[in-house]
């Protein structure tokens, strides 16, 4: 079996357009949530989101190229190019039939669909863009990256809702580990902060309505939480076999050592109230990694800021880790970024890599009044340096609508 390492990372997020900016703001406890000003929110219950600001698709790509891609696809390609450059990989020097792209999106080109539906109704079918379908379908992010890179291995677009990033990383890890591929770009992208999605989530009473305090609205584990905050962006990681990485002289950031996936088989949108699927996925990830509860140094929680979600994840952690659950720091990145939906777990995987690399745990902000049923160490308010005890092992949780659960286990790469 091959060892699988992470050699490159790229991110587009409400906290910045580079890994360095994103990480710097994350450990400072800065919020990327603001009032929505990209469309009229006067009739919406929720008026806030984690927006990607000052993203210039036409500047990154040609004007023609940018106009042929939905915003989610532009995010994905931008993050992938960052990861490629960060890794230092020479695509021309590798066997690109052994290079894969696993990048998914929950809803794909939602804004493109809405825009073209408006054209259909106002101007007729003759004026609908012939690019509607290729711009809308969620597999196009993976397809565009594979075309840009000449990657001729498997090109997949997992759709496991908010678990997409971890699903992509985990499935890529298993193929590389088995020796079927040398490298895979893995991650997720989303650009769903649109009028229709805001209305849909809002009418489902899923979103925070703390509109007057946007930066304090995302409150995982806090007794005063009132729902999640939508956000947008992309995260892409380059995974390679250690053999391939060493052959080209790459310096890995971290190692993927375990992956667990499960289904709640319970409800369309609610997590299992006792966290049964979350427990199963975490248990699988630890088992595949060969880790005991005593080995884990940090947990990156899914933690959206919903009452049932936060409580069920806490229950699952307690069930799996027992008394160790109270020792392990649990961090909630969504308190700062908002919920990037299909991009969330890829962006959070990048944060976990940086956490292990720097032995520095980002805080959970806005945790001011702890829910009595959420009583673990959530690193409230301020980042935590591990001091004389370097962090070695961490897991990242991700759970999506429909009961999709995906968990990855990472190890700091220190030879």
N, C-alpha and C positions, 0 to 999 in steps of 0.2 A: 504493500500500500504506500502511495505517495503522501508525503506531508504537504499540506496546502497553506500557502502564506499570502498575505496581503502586501502588495508592493506599490500600489498607487491608489489615490483617493481624490475625488472631486465632488464639490457640493455647490448647489445654488439654493439659498435659503433666505428667510426673512431676516436672518442675522448676518448675511454677507454672501458674497459670490465666490469666495475662496475658502479652503479648509482653514487657513490661518485666521482669517477674520471671523469666521463662524466659531471656531474654538475659543478665540480670545474673548468674544462677547459672551459665549456660553459660560465660561468659568468666572466671568465678572458678574454673572447673574442679570444680564441685560435682557429685556423683553423686546421681541420683534413684532408685537401685536399693536396695531394702530386702527384708527377709524378708516373704513373703506371709502375711498374717494375716486374709485375707478368706474363706478356706476351709481345711480341714484338709489340710496338705501332708505329714503324717507318712509316708505311703507313697510319696511322689513322690521321684524322684531329684533333681530341682531344686526348691528351696524359696524362690527369690528372683525378683523381677520389678521393673520400673519401674511402680509403681502411681500412679494419679491419686488423691491424698488430698484429703479434705474437699471433695469436689465435691457441691454441693447442687442437684440437678436441680429439686426441688420449690420451692426458693427462687428459682431463675432463671425457671422457668416456673410455671404453675399446677399444683397437685397432680394434677388430672385430666389435664392435658396431659403431665406427666412420666410418669405411670403408663401412658400409651399409647405410650411410646417406649422402646426398648431403650437401654442405656447408651451404645452407640456413636452412636446417633442424637442423644441429648442432648448428647454431646461436640461433634458436628458443628454442631448448631444454636447452641450456646453460642459456638463459635469463629467461626461465620459472623456472629453478631450483633456480636461484637467487631470483626470486619473492617468491617462496615457502619458502625458508629459511628466507627471509626478513620478511615474514608475521608471521612466527612461527607456522603456521598451522600444526596440527597433522592429517595427512591424515587417519591414522588408527583409529582415534577416531570420524570420521565424517561419515555421510551417503553418500557414494561416488556415489550413484545413483542420488544425488542432486548436484553433482560437474560436471561442464561442462568445455570444452576447445574450445574457439573460437579464433583460430590463423590462419591467412591467409598469402598468398604470391602471388605477382603479376604474376611471371613467374615460380616459383617453381625451379626444378633442371635443370636449363638451361645448366650449364656446364656439368652435367652428360649426357644430351641428345647430346650435341656437341661431347663429348668424345666417346660415344658409336656409334654415326654416323660415326666418323672417323674409328673406329674398323670395323664397317660393310663394309665400302668401301675398306679398306686396307686388311682385313683378312677374310671377309666373314661373313654370318649370323650365322654360327656355333659359332663364338667367341663373339657375343654380350652377355653382362651380363644378366642373368635372373632377376637381380635386377633393370634393367633399368627402368621399369615402376614404381615400388614402390619408387624408389629414385627420380624420375622425377616429379611425380604428386604433385601439390601444397598442397593438403590436408594432406600430410604425416607429416608436422610439428605438426598439431593438433593431428594427430593419434599417433605419437611417444610420445607426452606429455601425452596423455590420457593413453597410455599403461604403461608409466613410473610411473604414479601416481595412476593407477587403477581407473581412473575417468570414471564412467559409465553413466554419464548424456550426454546431447547432445555434439557431437564433430563436430564443423563446421569450414569450411575454406572459409570465405567470399573472393570473388575476385572482389573488386571494385577499382582496380588499386591503385593509391596513397592514396586512402581513406580507405584502408583496416583496419588499426589500429583503427580509429574512428568508422568504421562500426562495428567492433568486440566489442569494448567497449560499443557502444550504444545499440546493440542488446542484449548483455549480461545484461546490466543495466535494460532493459525493462523486461527480464524474471525474474531476481532476484526481481525487484520491484513488479512484479505480484505475487510473492511467489512460482514460479515454480521451482526455484533453490536456493540453499544456497550460492554457490560460483562458480565463473568462472575465469579461466585463459584466459585473452583476450589480443590480440596484433597482431603483424605482423612481418614477417622476409623476407629478400631478400639477394641474393648473385648473382646479375646480372651483376657485372663488369666483363664482358667476351668480347672476341674479337667480337663476332657476335652482341651483344647488343650495344657495343661501335660504331660499324660500322653502325648499324641501326639508332640509335639516331643521330649519327654524320651526316649521309646522309640526315636526316630529318631536318638538320640545327637547332636542338634543344639544342645542347651542347655548352658550352663556349669553345673557343679555345685560351684562355689566358694561353697558355702552359708554358710560361716563368715565370709566376707569379702564381703558383698554389694556394697559400694561399689567393690571392686577386681575384681569378676567380669567386667565388660565390658572386654576388653583388645584392641581392634583393633591388628593389626600386631605385637603382643608375642609373643615366642617361647613364652610360657607360656599363651597363650589356649587355652580348651577349649570354645568354643562361644558362641553369642549369648545375650543376656538378653532375654526377652520384656518388652514394655511396652505401654502403652495411651495413648490421647489422640486429639487431632485438630488439624489445621492448615487454615486457610482463608485464601486471599488474594483480594482483589478486584482483578481485571484490568480495565483500561479502555483504549479508544483514547485516544491523547494528545489528539485533537481533542475528544472528549467530556469528558475531565478538565479541559482548559483552559477549555472552555465554562462549566463550573460553578466554576472557580477552585480546583480541587484541586491539592495539592502532591504530586507522585509521589515515591515512595521509590526506585524502581529501574525499569529498563526490561528487558522480556523481549526478547532479540534473536535467540535460536536455540533449536531443539528437534531432538533426534534420537531415533529409536526403532528398535529392532531385536529380533530373536529369535535366541537361541542355536541353536534347533533341535537340542538336544543331550541334555538329561536332565530328568527331572521336578523335581528339587530342586537338583542341583549346577550351578554355573556352568561355562561352558566353561573347561577348565583353562588355556587360553592367553588367556582374556579376549577371544575373537573378537567376540562380540556387544557387549561393553562398548566395545571399540575402535571398532566400526562406529557405535554410537550417539553416542559423543563426537565422532567425526569429522564426522558429520552435523550435530550441534549447532554445532560451530565453523564448518563450511562455510556453514550458513544465516546465522550471525551475521557472517560475513565476517572471522573472527578467524584469526590465525596463532598457532602455539604461543608465539611471543614476546610476544603480547598478553595472555595469561592471567596474572592476578595471584594467583589462589587456586583450589583445587579442594576442594569438599566431597565427600568420599568416601562411597560406600555403606558400606563397612567395618563388617561385622557382628561381626567377631571370630572368624570361622571360618578354618581354615587355607587351604583351597582358595580361598575367596572373597577373602580379603585378598591372597593371592599373585597370583591371576588379575587382580584390579583393578590391582595394581601393574604387572604385565606389560603390561596394556593401556595404562596411562598412559605407560610407557616407550616402547612402540611408537609411539604417536601423537605424543608430545612430544619424543622423541629426547633430546638432551643438555639441553633445557630442562626435562625432567622433574625434574632434580635441583635446579633453581632455584625451582620453584613450590611454595609451602607447600600441604600436603595435610592437611586437618583431618577428624577423625572424631567427629561429634557423638554417635554411639551409645555412645561410651565413657562418656558421662555420662547420657544419657537411657535407655539400653537401646534395643531395637529395637521401634519402634511399628508394625511390620508395614505395613498399608495406609495408615497415617497418617504414616509415617516421612519420606517425601520431601517432603511438604507442610510439615511442621514444620522440616525441614532447609532448605527453600527460604527460609523466614522467617529462619532463622539466617544464610543467605548474603546476604539483603537487608541485614540489620543489619551484617554483616561489611563489605560495600561502603560502607554509609552511614557507619559509624564508623571505617573503615580499621583494624579490630581483628579479628584472627583467633582464634577460640576454640581452646583446646588439645585435644590428644588425651591424655586422662589414662590412667593405668595402663600406659603404654608404658615399661617399665623394662628389658627385655631384648629388643633388636630382633631380629626374625627376619632372618637374613642375606639371605633372598630378598625382604625388604621393606625396602629401603634408601633410601627417599626421605625428604624433609623433612616429617615428620608433625606438626610443632609440638608436641613432647612436653612435657607437664606444665604449661605456663604459656602464657597468651594472649600473642599477639604484636602489638604496635603497629607499623604500617608506617612510622611516623616521617614523614619529609619526602616520602614517595612515596605519595600517596593511591591506594587500590585502585580500579581502574576496572572490570575484567572478571573474572567468576568463572563456573565451571560447577559444577553439582551432579549427581552420579551417583546412579542408583537402579536396582537389578537385582532381579528377583523370581523366585520359584519358577515353573518352566515355561519359563524362559529369556527372560522379558520384561525388556527394557532400555529405560530412558528417561532422557534427559539434557537439562537446560535450561541455557542460557547467559544470564547476566544482566549488565547494565551499570549502574553507579552513575548515578543521574540527577542531573546537575549542569548546569544551563542557563547 
